[in-house]
Amino acid sequence: VERLRVAATVVGLVLYAVVFERLGFLIASAAFMALLLLLYGERRWLVVLAVAVGAAGATYAVFAWWLGVPLPPGLLGR
């Protein structure tokens, strides 16, 4: 079971890297975080969505607004 989780995490990370530019930072990061939460045992959808969106939003705020790092807008910027 643990090897499967690790393998799924690696596959998710590769997919994240592939779709990062196209979907944009916020969507790709929230989806990846949701995948990780589900893989590692969280089953409450409200918690998964809140943590995934909150973590992606907080990370975006730090890097894009506070540090001025340009992040790909993807679908949200078009």
N, C-alpha and C positions, 0 to 999 in steps of 0.2 A: 504494500500500500504506500509506504514512504517513497519507494523508488518511482512509483507511478506519479505521485505528487511532484517530485523533483523534476521528472521528465515533462510533466504538464506545465510546470513553471517555466522551464527552459523553452518549450514550444511557445508558450504565451509571450515570453520575452522576445523571441524571434518575430512572432506576428506583430507585436507592438512596434518593433523597429521597422517592419515592412510598411505598416499602415500609418506610422507617425506623421509623415508629411501630408499624406492625402486626407486623413481624418482631422488632423490638427492635434495640438497638445492636449487640450481639455478632454475631447472625446476619447482619444486613444488612451490617455492616462486613467480616466475614470473607468473605462472598460477593462483595462489591465488590472486595476485595483479590485474591481468587482470579481474578476476571475480569481485572483489570489484569495480574496475573502471566502469565496465559495469553495475553492480547493482545500483550504485549510480549516473548514468546518463551520463557518457561519451560515446559518440557514434562514435567518430572519431577513426578508427582502428589504424591509424599511431600513434596517441597520446597514445592509450591504450598499444600498443606494446612497444613504446619508454619508457613510464613511467614504465611499468611492468619489462621490461628487465633492464632498468637503475637502478631501485630501488633494484632489486635482485642482480645485479652486484655490486652496491655500498655497500650494506649490506654485501655481501660476502667479498669484499675487506677489510672492517673494521674488521669483525670478524675473517676471516681466515688468512689474511695476516698481518694486523696490530696487532691484539690481540692474534693471534696464536690459536684460537679456532678451533678444528677439526670439520668440517661439512661434512655430508655424500655426496660423489660425485655422487652416484646413476648411472644413465645411462651415464653420461658424463665421469665417471672415469673408465669405463670398456673397 
